[in-house]
Amino acid sequence: MMSSDHLIGLLLGTEEDWPRAFETLLGRIGPVKWDGATHNVTSERITIEPFDLRDKPRYDLVVDRLAWWYFVPREWLKKVALMDDVYLLNSPFTFQAMEKHAAYCAMIRLGIKVPPTVLVPHKNPPENTRFEYTAAKYNQPFDLAAIAENIGYPLFMKPYDGGQWVGVTRIKDPAQLAKTYDESGERLMHLQASVEGFDVFARSLSIGAETMIMDFRPDQPMHNRYAVSHDFLSPETGDEVLTISRLINAFFRWEFNSCETLVRGTEAHPIDYANASPDVALTSLHYYWPWAISALLKWSVFCTVTERPGRAADFDPHAYFEIGDREDLTYEEKLAEYRTLADIYFEVDKYTEFCSTALKHVDELMLDWISSTDFDGLLVETVRETYPEHEQEEFLAHFRGLLGMWAHERGRSLQSV
């Protein structure tokens, strides 16, 4: 039987918990047999250094958690995608260009229920000697208060390209509007209608062909934001949120991304869905963390072993726009068409078969590891690095309880160091 070796690169920032888990479990998977061949898959943490544009990378696939803010690795990712066909889970091209603003525009054209949104000019002009002349000749005066009044209070002012809730303000009245706009400086801002009286704030984390929709409580501290709740959406609404999430990711070539959706009654309103480095921290996902690591591991191995074509530089929205522009289709019919396109993009059937045959032992490996003292050692270390000493015992018990619940539902108990 033919054998081949594959290397996955991890491009990391400050995180240590999930990379340790990924490396540990990948090392325990062993040879992967698929399509008459044996595949040995290993991983390596990528270092950052000068690179010749003609250098050949050693990696088959890269999991990027860094390039959304660090431009040296971002430009390296573009190079290896364009020149060397290295598989990237997220396109650096669309994440650079398709920030919140462009993502809203695309989804509005597709008929998704994005709240009313207006982009307003900078409060302070950009540093450019030509601005004064250009502004005097072409910039039209505008009434910020009138724009806000038309949208309706309360509303949100948020950076057009922002992330991690930075610069997001809930505006209650004209006085707060004026003050917040004055403080925005050179940042380009959106005004967006607030979805008042929503029933559920759903955050869906998508990794390749898998999506986990979680009951998210943004007002809670990070360790308590994800509620362990399995039936908080109706089957119909849950399927709609899943379809929207998968549509967004297939459309933009994002395979490791989270989407936030406000659900009011039967209406699903996506409000944030461009997250180049979605939250996969052990101390925030807790109960859902084993699923996230398993999904990331499975998708990375699947793409590598099956030689799935890299599409990071491949962006063609026309098939989606052809559906979105049709006036003879209802919203539900458009969603069904989008879901078909997205499922084809993610090769859902092939992925499912691959996991049930070549990786059928991964879930048991994860359960074994989460139940072990080896994992508990990582949990203890993570808690000690995250929380002050006087809170560590409390948080260790908190996370052991949530992960113990996950293990107990699968017939195991946690072991402690």
KOLKE-557579 format. One record per residue (C-alpha): x, y, z; residue in three letters; residue number from 1. Coordinates in Angstrom, 1 decimal. Layout:
BEGIN
+--------+--------+--------+------+-----+
!      u !      v !      w ! code ! pos !
+--------+--------+--------+------+-----+
!      X !      Y !      Z !  Ala ! NUM !
...
+--------+--------+--------+------+-----+
***
This chain:
BEGIN
+--------+--------+--------+------+-----+
!      u !      v !      w ! code ! pos !
+--------+--------+--------+------+-----+
!    0.0 !    0.0 !    0.0 !  Met !   1 !
!    1.3 !    3.4 !   -1.0 !  Met !   2 !
!    2.3 !    5.7 !    1.9 !  Ser !   3 !
!    2.6 !    9.5 !    2.0 !  Ser !   4 !
!    3.6 !   12.1 !    4.6 !  Asp !   5 !
!    1.7 !   15.4 !    5.2 !  His !   6 !
!    2.6 !   18.4 !    7.4 !  Leu !   7 !
!    0.1 !   20.8 !    9.0 !  Ile !   8 !
!    1.4 !   24.2 !   10.0 !  Gly !   9 !
!    0.0 !   26.0 !   13.0 !  Leu !  10 !
!    0.3 !   29.8 !   12.8 !  Leu !  11 !
!   -0.3 !   30.9 !   16.4 !  Leu !  12 !
!   -0.5 !   33.9 !   18.7 !  Gly !  13 !
!   -0.7 !   33.8 !   22.4 !  Thr !  14 !
!   -2.9 !   30.7 !   22.7 !  Glu !  15 !
!   -1.6 !   27.4 !   24.1 !  Glu !  16 !
!   -4.6 !   25.3 !   25.1 !  Asp !  17 !
!   -6.1 !   24.2 !   21.8 !  Trp !  18 !
!   -2.7 !   23.9 !   20.0 !  Pro !  19 !
!   -1.6 !   21.5 !   22.8 !  Arg !  20 !
!   -4.8 !   19.5 !   22.3 !  Ala !  21 !
!   -4.5 !   19.5 !   18.5 !  Phe !  22 !
!   -0.9 !   18.3 !   18.6 !  Glu !  23 !
!   -1.6 !   15.6 !   21.3 !  Thr !  24 !
!   -4.6 !   14.1 !   19.5 !  Leu !  25 !
!   -3.0 !   14.3 !   16.0 !  Leu !  26 !
!   -0.1 !   12.3 !   17.4 !  Gly !  27 !
!   -2.5 !    9.6 !   18.7 !  Arg !  28 !
!   -4.5 !    9.2 !   15.5 !  Ile !  29 !
!   -1.9 !    7.1 !   13.8 !  Gly !  30 !
!   -1.7 !    6.4 !   10.0 !  Pro !  31 !
!   -4.9 !    7.4 !    8.2 !  Val !  32 !
!   -6.0 !    4.9 !    5.5 !  Lys !  33 !
!   -8.0 !    6.4 !    2.6 !  Trp !  34 !
!   -8.5 !    5.5 !   -1.0 !  Asp !  35 !
!   -6.0 !    2.7 !   -1.1 !  Gly !  36 !
!   -3.2 !    4.6 !    0.5 !  Ala !  37 !
!   -1.8 !    5.2 !    4.0 !  Thr !  38 !
!   -1.2 !    8.8 !    5.1 !  His !  39 !
!    1.0 !   10.0 !    8.0 !  Asn !  40 !
!   -0.1 !   13.4 !    9.2 !  Val !  41 !
!    2.0 !   15.5 !   11.6 !  Thr !  42 !
!    1.9 !   19.2 !   12.7 !  Ser !  43 !
!    4.5 !   21.9 !   13.4 !  Glu !  44 !
!    4.3 !   25.4 !   14.8 !  Arg !  45 !
!    5.3 !   28.0 !   12.2 !  Ile !  46 !
!    7.9 !   30.5 !   13.0 !  Thr !  47 !
!    8.0 !   34.0 !   11.4 !  Ile !  48 !
!   11.1 !   35.2 !    9.5 !  Glu !  49 !
!   12.0 !   36.8 !    6.2 !  Pro !  50 !
!   10.9 !   34.8 !    3.2 !  Phe !  51 !
!   11.9 !   34.7 !   -0.4 !  Asp !  52 !
!    8.9 !   34.8 !   -2.7 !  Leu !  53 !
!   10.2 !   31.8 !   -4.5 !  Arg !  54 !
!   10.8 !   29.7 !   -1.4 !  Asp !  55 !
!    8.8 !   26.4 !   -1.4 !  Lys !  56 !
!    6.9 !   25.8 !    1.9 !  Pro !  57 !
!    6.9 !   22.4 !    3.5 !  Arg !  58 !
!    3.2 !   22.6 !    4.6 !  Tyr !  59 !
!    0.2 !   21.0 !    3.0 !  Asp !  60 !
!   -2.3 !   23.0 !    5.1 !  Leu !  61 !
!   -2.0 !   25.9 !    7.5 !  Val !  62 !
!   -4.3 !   26.8 !   10.4 !  Val !  63 !
!   -4.0 !   30.5 !   10.8 !  Asp !  64 !
!   -4.7 !   32.3 !   14.1 !  Arg !  65 !
!   -2.4 !   35.3 !   13.7 !  Leu !  66 !
!   -2.5 !   37.0 !   10.3 !  Ala !  67 !
!   -5.7 !   39.0 !   11.0 !  Trp !  68 !
!   -3.5 !   41.5 !   12.9 !  Trp !  69 !
!    0.1 !   40.5 !   12.1 !  Tyr !  70 !
!    0.9 !   41.5 !    8.5 !  Phe !  71 !
!    4.1 !   39.5 !    7.9 !  Val !  72 !
!    2.4 !   36.1 !    8.2 !  Pro !  73 !
!   -0.6 !   37.4 !    6.4 !  Arg !  74 !
!    1.5 !   38.3 !    3.3 !  Glu !  75 !
!    3.3 !   34.9 !    3.6 !  Trp !  76 !
!   -0.1 !   33.2 !    3.6 !  Leu !  77 !
!   -1.1 !   35.0 !    0.4 !  Lys !  78 !
!    2.2 !   33.9 !   -1.2 !  Lys !  79 !
!    1.8 !   30.2 !   -0.3 !  Val !  80 !
!   -1.8 !   30.3 !   -1.5 !  Ala !  81 !
!   -1.1 !   31.9 !   -4.8 !  Leu !  82 !
!    2.2 !   30.3 !   -5.6 !  Met !  83 !
!    2.3 !   27.0 !   -3.8 !  Asp !  84 !
!   -1.3 !   25.8 !   -3.5 !  Asp !  85 !
!   -1.0 !   25.4 !    0.3 !  Val !  86 !
!   -4.5 !   24.8 !    1.8 !  Tyr !  87 !
!   -5.7 !   27.6 !    4.1 !  Leu !  88 !
!   -8.7 !   27.3 !    6.3 !  Leu !  89 !
!   -9.5 !   31.0 !    5.9 !  Asn !  90 !
!   -8.8 !   33.1 !    2.8 !  Ser !  91 !
!   -6.5 !   36.0 !    3.8 !  Pro !  92 !
!   -7.8 !   37.8 !    0.6 !  Phe !  93 !
!  -11.4 !   37.9 !    1.6 !  Thr !  94 !
!  -10.7 !   38.5 !    5.3 !  Phe !  95 !
!   -8.6 !   41.5 !    4.3 !  Gln !  96 !
!  -11.2 !   43.0 !    1.9 !  Ala !  97 !
!  -14.5 !   41.5 !    3.1 !  Met !  98 !
!  -14.6 !   43.1 !    6.5 !  Glu !  99 !
!  -17.9 !   43.7 !    8.3 !  Lys ! 100 !
!  -19.0 !   46.3 !    5.8 !  His ! 101 !
!  -18.5 !   44.2 !    2.6 !  Ala ! 102 !
!  -19.9 !   41.1 !    4.4 !  Ala ! 103 !
!  -23.1 !   43.0 !    5.2 !  Tyr ! 104 !
!  -23.4 !   44.2 !    1.6 !  Cys ! 105 !
!  -23.1 !   40.7 !    0.2 !  Ala ! 106 !
!  -25.6 !   39.1 !    2.6 !  Met ! 107 !
!  -28.1 !   41.9 !    2.1 !  Ile ! 108 !
!  -28.0 !   41.2 !   -1.7 !  Arg ! 109 !
!  -28.6 !   37.6 !   -0.9 !  Leu ! 110 !
!  -31.7 !   38.5 !    1.0 !  Gly ! 111 !
!  -30.4 !   37.7 !    4.5 !  Ile ! 112 !
!  -32.1 !   39.7 !    7.2 !  Lys ! 113 !
!  -29.2 !   42.0 !    8.2 !  Val ! 114 !
!  -30.6 !   44.9 !   10.4 !  Pro ! 115 !
!  -30.8 !   48.4 !    8.6 !  Pro ! 116 !
!  -27.2 !   49.7 !    8.4 !  Thr ! 117 !
!  -25.7 !   53.1 !    7.3 !  Val ! 118 !
!  -22.0 !   53.9 !    6.9 !  Leu ! 119 !
!  -21.1 !   57.4 !    8.0 !  Val ! 120 !
!  -17.8 !   59.3 !    7.1 !  Pro ! 121 !
!  -15.0 !   59.7 !    9.6 !  His ! 122 !
!  -15.5 !   62.2 !   12.4 !  Lys ! 123 !
!  -11.8 !   63.3 !   11.9 !  Asn ! 124 !
!  -10.4 !   63.3 !    8.4 !  Pro ! 125 !
!   -7.7 !   60.8 !    7.4 !  Pro ! 126 !
!   -4.1 !   62.2 !    7.3 !  Glu ! 127 !
!   -3.8 !   63.1 !    3.6 !  Asn ! 128 !
!   -2.8 !   66.5 !    2.1 !  Thr ! 129 !
!   -5.5 !   66.1 !   -0.6 !  Arg ! 130 !
!   -8.4 !   65.6 !    1.8 !  Phe ! 131 !
!   -9.2 !   69.2 !    2.5 !  Glu ! 132 !
!   -9.6 !   70.0 !   -1.3 !  Tyr ! 133 !
!  -11.5 !   66.8 !   -2.0 !  Thr ! 134 !
!  -13.8 !   67.3 !    1.0 !  Ala ! 135 !
!  -14.6 !   70.9 !    0.1 !  Ala ! 136 !
!  -15.4 !   70.0 !   -3.5 !  Lys ! 137 !
!  -17.2 !   66.7 !   -3.2 !  Tyr ! 138 !
!  -18.2 !   65.8 !    0.4 !  Asn ! 139 !
!  -21.9 !   66.5 !    1.1 !  Gln ! 140 !
!  -22.9 !   67.8 !    4.5 !  Pro ! 141 !
!  -25.0 !   65.3 !    6.4 !  Phe ! 142 !
!  -27.2 !   65.3 !    9.5 !  Asp ! 143 !
!  -26.1 !   62.5 !   11.7 !  Leu ! 144 !
!  -29.0 !   62.9 !   14.1 !  Ala ! 145 !
!  -31.5 !   62.7 !   11.2 !  Ala ! 146 !
!  -29.8 !   59.5 !   10.0 !  Ile ! 147 !
!  -30.1 !   58.0 !   13.5 !  Ala ! 148 !
!  -33.7 !   59.1 !   13.9 !  Glu ! 149 !
!  -34.5 !   57.4 !   10.6 !  Asn ! 150 !
!  -32.9 !   54.1 !   11.8 !  Ile ! 151 !
!  -34.5 !   54.5 !   15.2 !  Gly ! 152 !
!  -33.2 !   54.3 !   18.8 !  Tyr ! 153 !
!  -31.7 !   52.4 !   20.3 !  Pro ! 154 !
!  -29.0 !   51.6 !   17.7 !  Leu ! 155 !
!  -25.4 !   50.5 !   17.6 !  Phe ! 156 !
!  -22.4 !   52.5 !   16.4 !  Met ! 157 !
!  -19.7 !   50.0 !   15.4 !  Lys ! 158 !
!  -16.5 !   50.1 !   13.4 !  Pro ! 159 !
!  -17.0 !   49.0 !    9.8 !  Tyr ! 160 !
!  -14.1 !   46.6 !   10.0 !  Asp ! 161 !
!  -14.1 !   45.8 !   13.7 !  Gly ! 162 !
!  -13.8 !   42.7 !   15.8 !  Gly ! 163 !
!  -13.8 !   41.5 !   19.4 !  Gln ! 164 !
!  -16.5 !   44.1 !   20.2 !  Trp ! 165 !
!  -13.9 !   46.9 !   20.1 !  Val ! 166 !
!  -15.5 !   50.3 !   19.6 !  Gly ! 167 !
!  -19.1 !   49.0 !   19.7 !  Val ! 168 !
!  -21.5 !   51.3 !   21.5 !  Thr ! 169 !
!  -25.2 !   51.0 !   22.1 !  Arg ! 170 !
!  -26.7 !   54.4 !   21.5 !  Ile ! 171 !
!  -29.8 !   55.4 !   23.4 !  Lys ! 172 !
!  -30.3 !   59.1 !   22.4 !  Asp ! 173 !
!  -29.0 !   62.0 !   20.3 !  Pro ! 174 !
!  -26.7 !   63.2 !   23.0 !  Ala ! 175 !
!  -24.9 !   59.9 !   23.3 !  Gln ! 176 !
!  -24.8 !   59.6 !   19.5 !  Leu ! 177 !
!  -23.0 !   62.9 !   19.2 !  Ala ! 178 !
!  -20.5 !   62.1 !   22.0 !  Lys ! 179 !
!  -19.7 !   58.6 !   20.7 !  Thr ! 180 !
!  -19.3 !   59.9 !   17.1 !  Tyr ! 181 !
!  -16.9 !   62.7 !   18.4 !  Asp ! 182 !
!  -14.9 !   60.0 !   20.2 !  Glu ! 183 !
!  -14.7 !   57.7 !   17.1 !  Ser ! 184 !
!  -11.9 !   59.9 !   15.6 !  Gly ! 185 !
!  -10.6 !   58.5 !   12.3 !  Glu ! 186 !
!  -12.5 !   55.2 !   12.5 !  Arg ! 187 !
!  -15.0 !   54.6 !    9.9 !  Leu ! 188 !
!  -18.3 !   53.7 !   11.5 !  Met ! 189 !
!  -21.6 !   52.0 !   10.9 !  His ! 190 !
!  -24.9 !   52.9 !   12.5 !  Leu ! 191 !
!  -27.0 !   49.8 !   12.7 !  Gln ! 192 !
!  -30.5 !   49.2 !   14.0 !  Ala ! 193 !
!  -30.8 !   47.3 !   17.3 !  Ser ! 194 !
!  -32.9 !   44.1 !   17.2 !  Val ! 195 !
!  -34.8 !   44.9 !   20.3 !  Glu ! 196 !
!  -36.7 !   42.3 !   22.3 !  Gly ! 197 !
!  -34.8 !   39.4 !   20.7 !  Phe ! 198 !
!  -35.4 !   36.0 !   22.3 !  Asp ! 199 !
!  -32.0 !   34.3 !   21.7 !  Val ! 200 !
!  -28.4 !   35.5 !   20.9 !  Phe ! 201 !
!  -27.0 !   32.5 !   19.0 !  Ala ! 202 !
!  -23.3 !   32.2 !   18.2 !  Arg ! 203 !
!  -22.5 !   29.5 !   15.7 !  Ser ! 204 !
!  -19.0 !   28.3 !   15.4 !  Leu ! 205 !
!  -18.2 !   26.6 !   12.1 !  Ser ! 206 !
!  -15.2 !   24.5 !   11.4 !  Ile ! 207 !
!  -15.2 !   23.1 !    7.9 !  Gly ! 208 !
!  -18.4 !   21.1 !    7.3 !  Ala ! 209 !
!  -19.4 !   21.1 !   11.0 !  Glu ! 210 !
!  -21.3 !   23.9 !   12.9 !  Thr ! 211 !
!  -22.2 !   24.1 !   16.6 !  Met ! 212 !
!  -24.9 !   26.7 !   17.4 !  Ile ! 213 !
!  -24.6 !   27.9 !   21.0 !  Met ! 214 !
!  -26.8 !   29.9 !   23.3 !  Asp ! 215 !
!  -24.6 !   33.0 !   23.8 !  Phe ! 216 !
!  -25.0 !   35.5 !   26.7 !  Arg ! 217 !
!  -22.8 !   38.5 !   25.8 !  Pro ! 218 !
!  -23.5 !   40.3 !   29.1 !  Asp ! 219 !
!  -22.0 !   37.5 !   31.1 !  Gln ! 220 !
!  -18.3 !   37.2 !   31.9 !  Pro ! 221 !
!  -16.4 !   35.2 !   29.3 !  Met ! 222 !
!  -16.3 !   31.9 !   31.3 !  His ! 223 !
!  -20.1 !   32.0 !   31.5 !  Asn ! 224 !
!  -21.2 !   33.3 !   28.1 !  Arg ! 225 !
!  -21.9 !   30.0 !   26.5 !  Tyr ! 226 !
!  -24.9 !   28.3 !   28.1 !  Ala ! 227 !
!  -25.0 !   24.6 !   28.0 !  Val ! 228 !
!  -28.4 !   24.4 !   26.3 !  Ser ! 229 !
!  -29.4 !   21.9 !   23.6 !  His ! 230 !
!  -32.9 !   22.9 !   22.6 !  Asp ! 231 !
!  -32.9 !   26.7 !   22.8 !  Phe ! 232 !
!  -34.0 !   27.1 !   19.1 !  Leu ! 233 !
!  -36.8 !   25.4 !   17.3 !  Ser ! 234 !
!  -35.7 !   22.8 !   14.7 !  Pro ! 235 !
!  -36.7 !   25.2 !   11.9 !  Glu ! 236 !
!  -34.9 !   28.2 !   13.3 !  Thr ! 237 !
!  -31.8 !   26.1 !   14.2 !  Gly ! 238 !
!  -31.7 !   24.9 !   10.6 !  Asp ! 239 !
!  -32.0 !   28.5 !    9.3 !  Glu ! 240 !
!  -29.1 !   29.7 !   11.5 !  Val ! 241 !
!  -27.0 !   26.7 !   10.4 !  Leu ! 242 !
!  -27.7 !   27.5 !    6.8 !  Thr ! 243 !
!  -26.9 !   31.2 !    7.1 !  Ile ! 244 !
!  -23.6 !   30.3 !    8.9 !  Ser ! 245 !
!  -22.6 !   27.7 !    6.2 !  Arg ! 246 !
!  -23.7 !   30.1 !    3.4 !  Leu ! 247 !
!  -21.5 !   32.9 !    4.7 !  Ile ! 248 !
!  -18.5 !   30.6 !    5.1 !  Asn ! 249 !
!  -18.8 !   29.0 !    1.7 !  Ala ! 250 !
!  -19.4 !   32.4 !    0.1 !  Phe ! 251 !
!  -16.3 !   34.0 !    1.5 !  Phe ! 252 !
!  -14.1 !   30.9 !    1.6 !  Arg ! 253 !
!  -14.0 !   30.9 !    5.4 !  Trp ! 254 !
!  -13.7 !   27.5 !    7.0 !  Glu ! 255 !
!  -12.9 !   28.5 !   10.6 !  Phe ! 256 !
!  -15.4 !   31.3 !   11.5 !  Asn ! 257 !
!  -18.1 !   32.2 !   13.9 !  Ser ! 258 !
!  -21.4 !   33.9 !   13.2 !  Cys ! 259 !
!  -23.7 !   35.9 !   15.6 !  Glu ! 260 !
!  -27.4 !   35.9 !   15.0 !  Thr ! 261 !
!  -30.2 !   37.5 !   16.9 !  Leu ! 262 !
!  -33.4 !   35.5 !   16.9 !  Val ! 263 !
!  -36.7 !   37.3 !   17.5 !  Arg ! 264 !
!  -39.7 !   35.1 !   17.2 !  Gly ! 265 !
!  -39.2 !   33.3 !   13.9 !  Thr ! 266 !
!  -36.9 !   36.0 !   12.4 !  Glu ! 267 !
!  -33.1 !   35.3 !   12.4 !  Ala ! 268 !
!  -31.0 !   38.5 !   12.0 !  His ! 269 !
!  -27.2 !   37.9 !   11.6 !  Pro ! 270 !
!  -25.3 !   40.9 !   13.0 !  Ile ! 271 !
!  -21.6 !   39.8 !   13.0 !  Asp ! 272 !
!  -20.1 !   37.1 !   10.9 !  Tyr ! 273 !
!  -16.5 !   37.9 !    9.9 !  Ala ! 274 !
!  -14.3 !   36.5 !   12.7 !  Asn ! 275 !
!  -10.9 !   35.6 !   11.4 !  Ala ! 276 !
!   -9.8 !   34.1 !   14.7 !  Ser ! 277 !
!  -13.0 !   32.8 !   16.4 !  Pro ! 278 !
!  -13.0 !   32.0 !   20.1 !  Asp ! 279 !
!  -11.8 !   28.4 !   20.7 !  Val ! 280 !
!  -10.4 !   29.0 !   24.2 !  Ala ! 281 !
!  -10.9 !   26.2 !   26.8 !  Leu ! 282 !
!  -11.9 !   28.7 !   29.4 !  Thr ! 283 !
!  -14.8 !   30.1 !   27.3 !  Ser ! 284 !
!  -16.0 !   27.1 !   25.3 !  Leu ! 285 !
!  -15.6 !   24.6 !   28.2 !  His ! 286 !
!  -18.4 !   22.0 !   27.5 !  Tyr ! 287 !
!  -18.2 !   22.7 !   23.7 !  Tyr ! 288 !
!  -14.4 !   22.7 !   23.6 !  Trp ! 289 !
!  -13.9 !   18.9 !   22.9 !  Pro ! 290 !
!  -16.3 !   19.2 !   19.9 !  Trp ! 291 !
!  -14.4 !   22.2 !   18.5 !  Ala ! 292 !
!  -11.0 !   20.5 !   18.8 !  Ile ! 293 !
!  -12.3 !   17.3 !   17.2 !  Ser ! 294 !
!  -13.9 !   19.2 !   14.3 !  Ala ! 295 !
!  -10.7 !   21.2 !   13.7 !  Leu ! 296 !
!   -8.7 !   18.0 !   13.7 !  Leu ! 297 !
!  -11.0 !   16.1 !   11.5 !  Lys ! 298 !
!  -11.4 !   18.9 !    8.9 !  Trp ! 299 !
!   -7.6 !   19.6 !    8.8 !  Ser ! 300 !
!   -6.9 !   15.9 !    8.2 !  Val ! 301 !
!   -9.7 !   15.5 !    5.7 !  Phe ! 302 !
!   -8.5 !   18.4 !    3.6 !  Cys ! 303 !
!   -4.9 !   17.2 !    3.7 !  Thr ! 304 !
!   -5.4 !   13.5 !    3.1 !  Val ! 305 !
!   -8.0 !   13.9 !    0.3 !  Thr ! 306 !
!   -6.0 !   16.7 !   -1.3 !  Glu ! 307 !
!   -9.0 !   19.0 !   -1.3 !  Arg ! 308 !
!   -8.2 !   21.8 !   -3.7 !  Pro ! 309 !
!   -7.2 !   25.1 !   -2.0 !  Gly ! 310 !
!   -9.7 !   27.9 !   -2.7 !  Arg ! 311 !
!   -8.3 !   30.7 !   -0.6 !  Ala ! 312 !
!   -7.7 !   32.8 !   -3.7 !  Ala ! 313 !
!  -10.9 !   31.6 !   -5.5 !  Asp ! 314 !
!  -13.7 !   34.1 !   -5.0 !  Phe ! 315 !
!  -16.7 !   34.0 !   -7.4 !  Asp ! 316 !
!  -20.0 !   35.0 !   -5.9 !  Pro ! 317 !
!  -22.1 !   34.9 !   -9.0 !  His ! 318 !
!  -23.8 !   31.6 !   -8.4 !  Ala ! 319 !
!  -25.0 !   33.0 !   -5.1 !  Tyr ! 320 !
!  -26.1 !   36.3 !   -6.6 !  Phe ! 321 !
!  -28.0 !   34.5 !   -9.3 !  Glu ! 322 !
!  -30.1 !   33.0 !   -6.6 !  Ile ! 323 !
!  -30.3 !   36.2 !   -4.5 !  Gly ! 324 !
!  -31.5 !   38.3 !   -7.5 !  Asp ! 325 !
!  -34.3 !   36.0 !   -8.4 !  Arg ! 326 !
!  -37.7 !   37.5 !   -7.6 !  Glu ! 327 !
!  -39.6 !   34.2 !   -8.1 !  Asp ! 328 !
!  -38.1 !   32.6 !   -5.1 !  Leu ! 329 !
!  -39.3 !   33.0 !   -1.5 !  Thr ! 330 !
!  -36.8 !   33.6 !    1.3 !  Tyr ! 331 !
!  -37.1 !   29.9 !    2.4 !  Glu ! 332 !
!  -36.5 !   28.7 !   -1.2 !  Glu ! 333 !
!  -33.4 !   30.9 !   -1.5 !  Lys ! 334 !
!  -32.1 !   29.5 !    1.7 !  Leu ! 335 !
!  -32.5 !   25.9 !    0.4 !  Ala ! 336 !
!  -30.6 !   26.8 !   -2.8 !  Glu ! 337 !
!  -27.8 !   28.4 !   -0.8 !  Tyr ! 338 !
!  -27.6 !   25.4 !    1.5 !  Arg ! 339 !
!  -27.2 !   23.2 !   -1.6 !  Thr ! 340 !
!  -24.3 !   25.3 !   -2.9 !  Leu ! 341 !
!  -22.7 !   25.5 !    0.5 !  Ala ! 342 !
!  -22.9 !   21.7 !    1.1 !  Asp ! 343 !
!  -21.3 !   21.1 !   -2.3 !  Ile ! 344 !
!  -18.5 !   23.5 !   -1.4 !  Tyr ! 345 !
!  -17.8 !   21.8 !    1.9 !  Phe ! 346 !
!  -18.2 !   18.3 !    0.4 !  Glu ! 347 !
!  -20.5 !   17.4 !    3.3 !  Val ! 348 !
!  -21.2 !   13.8 !    2.1 !  Asp ! 349 !
!  -17.6 !   13.0 !    1.4 !  Lys ! 350 !
!  -16.5 !   14.5 !    4.7 !  Tyr ! 351 !
!  -19.1 !   12.5 !    6.6 !  Thr ! 352 !
!  -17.9 !    9.3 !    4.9 !  Glu ! 353 !
!  -14.3 !   10.1 !    5.6 !  Phe ! 354 !
!  -15.0 !   10.7 !    9.3 !  Cys ! 355 !
!  -17.0 !    7.5 !    9.6 !  Ser ! 356 !
!  -14.3 !    5.4 !    8.1 !  Thr ! 357 !
!  -10.8 !    6.9 !    8.1 !  Ala ! 358 !
!  -11.3 !    8.8 !   11.4 !  Leu ! 359 !
!  -13.9 !    6.7 !   13.1 !  Lys ! 360 !
!  -11.7 !    6.4 !   16.2 !  His ! 361 !
!  -11.2 !   10.2 !   16.8 !  Val ! 362 !
!  -14.3 !   10.7 !   19.0 !  Asp ! 363 !
!  -13.2 !    7.9 !   21.3 !  Glu ! 364 !
!   -9.6 !    9.3 !   21.4 !  Leu ! 365 !
!  -11.0 !   12.7 !   22.4 !  Met ! 366 !
!  -13.1 !   11.1 !   25.2 !  Leu ! 367 !
!  -10.2 !    9.1 !   26.4 !  Asp ! 368 !
!   -8.0 !   12.2 !   26.6 !  Trp ! 369 !
!  -10.6 !   14.5 !   28.2 !  Ile ! 370 !
!  -11.1 !   11.9 !   30.9 !  Ser ! 371 !
!   -7.4 !   11.6 !   31.6 !  Ser ! 372 !
!   -5.0 !   13.2 !   34.1 !  Thr ! 373 !
!   -3.0 !   14.5 !   31.0 !  Asp ! 374 !
!   -5.9 !   16.7 !   30.0 !  Phe ! 375 !
!   -6.6 !   17.7 !   33.6 !  Asp ! 376 !
!   -3.0 !   18.9 !   33.8 !  Gly ! 377 !
!   -3.6 !   21.1 !   30.8 !  Leu ! 378 !
!   -6.7 !   22.5 !   32.4 !  Leu ! 379 !
!   -4.9 !   23.3 !   35.6 !  Val ! 380 !
!   -2.1 !   25.0 !   33.8 !  Glu ! 381 !
!   -4.6 !   27.0 !   31.7 !  Thr ! 382 !
!   -6.6 !   28.2 !   34.7 !  Val ! 383 !
!   -3.4 !   29.2 !   36.5 !  Arg ! 384 !
!   -2.3 !   31.2 !   33.5 !  Glu ! 385 !
!   -5.7 !   32.9 !   33.1 !  Thr ! 386 !
!   -7.0 !   33.8 !   36.5 !  Tyr ! 387 !
!   -5.5 !   35.4 !   39.7 !  Pro ! 388 !
!   -4.4 !   33.0 !   42.4 !  Glu ! 389 !
!   -7.3 !   33.6 !   44.7 !  His ! 390 !
!   -9.8 !   32.7 !   42.0 !  Glu ! 391 !
!   -8.1 !   29.6 !   40.6 !  Gln ! 392 !
!   -9.7 !   26.9 !   42.7 !  Glu ! 393 !
!  -13.2 !   28.3 !   42.0 !  Glu ! 394 !
!  -12.6 !   28.3 !   38.3 !  Phe ! 395 !
!  -10.9 !   25.0 !   38.2 !  Leu ! 396 !
!  -14.0 !   23.5 !   39.9 !  Ala ! 397 !
!  -16.2 !   25.4 !   37.4 !  His ! 398 !
!  -14.5 !   24.0 !   34.3 !  Phe ! 399 !
!  -14.1 !   20.5 !   35.7 !  Arg ! 400 !
!  -17.8 !   20.5 !   36.4 !  Gly ! 401 !
!  -18.7 !   21.5 !   32.8 !  Leu ! 402 !
!  -16.2 !   19.2 !   31.1 !  Leu ! 403 !
!  -17.2 !   16.4 !   33.6 !  Gly ! 404 !
!  -20.8 !   16.9 !   32.4 !  Met ! 405 !
!  -19.6 !   16.4 !   28.8 !  Trp ! 406 !
!  -17.7 !   13.3 !   29.7 !  Ala ! 407 !
!  -20.5 !   11.9 !   31.9 !  His ! 408 !
!  -23.0 !   12.2 !   29.0 !  Glu ! 409 !
!  -20.6 !    9.9 !   27.1 !  Arg ! 410 !
!  -20.2 !    7.3 !   29.9 !  Gly ! 411 !
!  -16.9 !    8.6 !   31.5 !  Arg ! 412 !
!  -15.7 !   10.4 !   34.5 !  Ser ! 413 !
!  -12.8 !   12.9 !   34.7 !  Leu ! 414 !
!   -9.6 !   12.1 !   36.4 !  Gln ! 415 !
!   -7.8 !   14.8 !   38.3 !  Ser ! 416 !
!   -4.1 !   15.3 !   38.8 !  Val ! 417 !
+--------+--------+--------+------+-----+
***
